Amino acid sequence: MTKAQTPTASLSLQRGRPEPVLTLQQVSKYFKPAKDYRPAQAQDLIPQGLYPALQDLTLEIYPGQVTVLLGANGAGKSTTLACMQGLMKPDQGRVRLLGLDPWQASSQLRAQVGIMLQESGLPQAARPLPLLRHLARLYTRPLDPDQLAAQLGIDRYKGSIRRLSGGQKQKVALAAALIGQPRVLFLDEPTAGMDPQARTQVFDLIRQLKEQGVAIILTTHLLDDAQKIADQIYMLHQGRLLASGPIEDFLARGQGKQPELSFHTSPDLTLQDVWPAGPPTGLELAQETPGHYRLTGPLTPQHLADLTAYWAAQGTLPQQLSLAKRSLEDIYLELAKGKDV
């Protein structure tokens, strides 16, 4: 493999904003369904007997921005990433990465893109630091591999990649994606398997890259993580764009609604237990897992007093009690269920 030249970035402003580094315009991708595939609606199958993994997806991604793709398993996130990265060719629509079609891209384009896959594909027999040093020699402007390893704590990993934990492998995969100083960085579940300290290190690094103007495209099932670092959100559902916008807009959807009360106590509690004469109008109590509850509706101070009085009469204390506005996860779940938020 030869070293690829990395041209200097030049951003032209349009209405005071940089041009997007990545665009998808009405992108669709179809696959042959599995034998047990049963579409929810007949129109989910196109005439050729295929099913759509993506349907008419349009989005724009800008430098210096953390863009998070959200969606359940099967929503189309991995297919979207593959089309963005040039690993898969769309059946319809257009993809432009740094102004070029990423499908069968040149080495000059690929040198400006870093990719961290959920399944890292790292050589299992290699040791982390020698691997990073080898990768650095493939680029004209690499980061210092020893400094990067020290920043992520990889310099302490002495054995082969095969012997690392899942979270440690994720760190090495992240470093491998960063070593060439990419302008566009793809991170697929970057904090999967990491402990809280390691996740904090990754968040700090992502913020540094954002300040340097790197465009970061990230997928995660951890919506708390997304809420901490996202600038822009694209929510996918069954291959379609469900909702999109700045993170502030999503969180603002919950500002005008009643806060929710969550608590952890004995299982199988009902509203009738707390209010034997009849539950207050509009309150709903959901037991998400045994003993974990969410109370929603037009909550008042009296409702909270009634609940604590019930616990006092039972001689018990909740293990956890929280009154808060809806999170990004709450909003996503309601959107996915077709509710008005």
Steps between C-alpha positions, in 0.01 A plus 500: 500500500632841409469814704206717397524875465253693713408836345449799726135559589343809347149588617289739298232682695139502392277738693762508775518122537764253375406269219397151608772236493246223446160500329242232429225587254197270485711191561327161490649155542320168447582145605362155435289412805572205723264203477323595823458869404141618542440864404276703727316629192477370147656815356818430699597261220604658173402328173834322456433297815753694707452697818628853567769537764508874421233710334558850361749602768626858473743663741795738527801483730728795574857542628545565870174323576412175680217335311332204670295238316240344729270206445412153619662188355390477139426871470761542224793654688763249382377518141513880517858491626603251232359725226670806653835322519488356149480142627158460339352657187150648530235368262354847468612849593836669533776505762780756507786475749734801490347580163563156349313174458642271772417185302837372370664814637862589437772464760511881525139507620535202733804660665271777625247264657527304824273203567445320829271203446301328774681180400846649485670248272829559680774238448464290812865392523634857484591705805327840522794740499699331219176489298444874541862572405456288185178681406665838554758418230217473243408870526682820411372695804439243772452570866784394725399140582673502838327822609162374379549170681591684820194727471269199478694283745588252228870519584426283805370211286793258471337188359347427162166644392351154540554523877337841544154557643221626278539857624878492453459377143263791438770744610752347261247510217433867576871578495538319167221716354666818627862437413480658153339826628177457302271786399201268531478241778248214521446345843271197527408439867835649617439455875358146489646291782689792656501587868390853607856631517581378149175646366592838649840483325328430168252785548784740577684389187189541285455856631864579416456369145182703460686816602761420236230495231468125452157379387399209726223256412411276789251222567406379845224320685595697813276803475651652815831509313336655196338769714841596644695544178261539204462822303268357237264202525360280223248243624438203269205265521441208263736648241344845497594829660272533802621839623808720480635824639738653756510328837360816660186472288441140607543579867277807466215270400481392862521843658130581482382164628462370850811354662508129571547330835711186496567282802616154606306312765323167552360341182140487381393835645178644350333839513217336693746410778593865551151644439243238613212743446597538136814618317529867405382581150769480233772327702663193349734261682726278289719224646786487250682218677408332831506771767594784260214741434421814306206720606381740232215743454393829662709454816441731797675538838205321658558194283859481620381543861244219453769270365743567784216461754429158350865398543497633858194290579676196353818575696712500183725744314549505123851404393493775239275802443537753219280779364631626168408622155496250218834387365605438141421132557144584608448719194644238264278223638190715466591597142560136411153415634346772286411724790485880475789650693 
